[in-house]
Structure formats: structure tokens, C-alpha cells
Amino acid sequence: MSSDRELQPKDLIGTWRLQSWQMLSGSENAVHHPYGEDAEGLLIYSAAGLVSATISRRERALWQGKPGDADLADAFKSYLHYLARFSLSQSVVTHAVIMASAPHMVGHAHSRTIEVLSPDRLRYTGVDNPGSPAQRTHIFIWQRVPDSH
């Protein structure tokens, strides 16, 4: 894949590891790292048109015995996963969520503009709640994971 040609769905097929996730919010574009500056995650795109997305805080507490309500809440707040159908139009990828750890995501689509930084490195940028006081811009950097076969 090169930055001088239009992306094709086949360019996304495979596994991508999260390098960074920044969220900009407010009129000053304050920078936040929702799961910490060292968050980890994977995007796995399949030839069948599905994508599995997982992002979590790197250091998550291990449970000692049966988890209580606070343990369960912390686990939920530190981990996100969804399965979606993906489509690509020019440089915009859309994930139409069909299953998710956060039920409110199901049935919604998330679109991100892709910038090719190198053949194995992509920047995804997307805006939630555009034009509202709750507007947030997400910037993800993804690095392709080499095939092990």
C-alpha cells in the first residue's frame, strides 16, 4: 500500500496494533488518553468484510476471588470491544457495529478518515458529536502486525 493511490478494502485485511489513541475535546482541543498513554489494542480486518476492534488500558487489576460491583465496573471502564461490518469509500472507513461490549454501540456506525503514514502505518481520525459542545476528535495510530505464517 502506498499513499499515492486510493486505498482498497484488501489493503486493510490483516491485524493492526494500536500505537496511540488521543482524544481532543472542548474548544481548546484538550488532549486526553481515554485508556492511558500506553493503551493497547488490535484491529483485525477479515476478507469477509468484518472487523474486530479491541482497546484496553494496559494495566488492568487482577481479581482476587469473586469480583464485586466495583471490580466489574472498573473492568468495563477499562476495556472496549466490538465486531462490525466494514466498508471503505476513498479514504473513509466505516465500522457498522453488530456486537459490542458497550451495548449502546450496536446498530451504530463509526467513520474514520484514514491517512497512510507508511505502507504499514495508518492514522485514523474521526469526530463524534460534530458541532456540539460534546464534540470529540479521536486520533488513532495503527501499525500492521506482520503475518507469522
ABEGO torsion letter per residue (X at the ends): XBAABBBBAAAABEBBBBABBBBBBEAAGBBBBAAEAABBBBBBBBAAGBBBBBBBBABBBBBBEBBBAAAAAAAAAABBBBBBBBBBBEABBBBBBABBABAAABGBBBBBBBBBABAABBBBBBBBGBGBAABBBBBBBBBBBBBAX
